[in-house]
């Protein structure tokens, strides 16, 4: 009786997963994709800057890359990625590398609206031991923060990339990145930082808004001497008017498919893959692989994910076509 109940539960879960996929893809069709391409054909041919990070060349024009996630905050809901000690972070970092991640992204403060705000000392206390240990293991590390003092500490500890989730003090931070020959991921954020966003501005084409924002930030960064730049549309940020699941997912899908338009700025695009929990439910770990398909169609260069082996399988399969 228990076995039958378990089987029925699994079948129901699988059916819901199937309906979730159907709900997504029925709003897309070849005609829409063809129109998107026809209207932006020049952008579709754009090439982006390639560069070495930690001595390893990332040839973004011919091969995308994967960034695995380690969350050092107990507030992070994606339990599989949470590591509360430096030792567990090191172990997960090694596993992520074996699964196919070329970079590991560390974050000490969750982006969830209700998550605890952490001061500089608390963030650094979590990040620095993990950064030093992972770099000792020759694992490329990205450190996520919007605080200048934390950014400096992480870069001096050996972080190869700064995942900048704010725009306040960006010029100061870009100088730090340049001085230590690191790379930076410039995240699109409407607000001072990821924790201070409110409503998303939909009064114009969001891709055009992002192009304008990134153009200005790229100019500031290059003027400061930064040569290794990636841009991230910030699809995982918790804007107040993007809490409705249909609105949020429609926005995310639109940006994924329009990614190639952002590549026309000349720099590779990083995407943090979302979860769409309201649609995927118990199958939430399948959400990031689904969105990876759309992101890949849009010509994403770096995939930030909690599900490294699943994303690698998706990208490897798409190369067969």
C-alpha positions, 0 to 999 in steps of 0.5 A: 500500500505504501509503495502504491501511494509512493508511486502515485505521488511520484506520478502526480509530481511528474504530471505537474512537472509536465504541465509546468513545461507545457505552460511555459512553452505554449507561449513560445513559437517559431514565429516569435523566435523568428521575428526576434531574430529578424528584428535584431539580426546584427546583434545576433552576429555580435562577438564578445571579448574573451579573456583569461581568468586565473590563467585560464582562457574563456573563449566565450564566442565558441564555448559557454561556461558554468559557474557553480554556487555556494551559499554561506548564508543559512537564509538561502532557500536552495538547501543543496547549495548551503555550506555553513563552514569553510570545510563544507564549502571547500568540499562542495567546491571540489564537487562542483569542479568535478561536475563541470563548474569552471568557476565557483561563486560564493555569497555570504548574504542571501538576496531574499527580502527577509534575509538578515543584513550582514555587516562587513565583518560578518560577510568577510568572516564567512567569505575569506576562509572559503576563498583562501581554501578554494584558491589553494585547491586551484579552484577559480572563485567569484565573490558576491558582494556590494560592499567596498570593504568586503570587495577589497578583502575578497580580492586581496584574499585571492578571489578571481572575480567580483560579482558586484550586486550593487551600483553604489560605490561602483567606481571605487570597486572597479579601481580595486578590481583593476589594481588586482587584475581581477574580473568583474560581473556587473549586475543590473540593479534598479537601486543601490544594491540587490537588497534595496530594490523595490519596484521594477521599472517597466515603462520601457523595453527592459533590454533597452534599459539594461543596455543603457545601464551596462553601457554607463557602468562599462564606461566607468569600469574601463576608465578605471582600468578593468579589462575583464568584464561580464554583465548580468541582467539580475533576474534573481533579484527580488523586486516587489512588483515581480513577485507575481509568478506569471509576470516574473517568469514572463520577464525572465523568459523575455530577457533570456531570449534577448540576451544576444542583444546585450552581447552587442555591447561587446562583453559576455553575459552571465545569467543566474538561472531562476527557479519558478517555484510556483510552476515547478513545485516539488520538481523545482530542481528541474527549473534551472535546467529548463531556463538554461535552454532559453538562456542558451538559445539567447547566447548566454556565455556564463551560466550561474547555477545551483544545479551544475551537472544538470546544466552541463547535461543540457548544454552538452545535449544542445551542442549535438544539434 
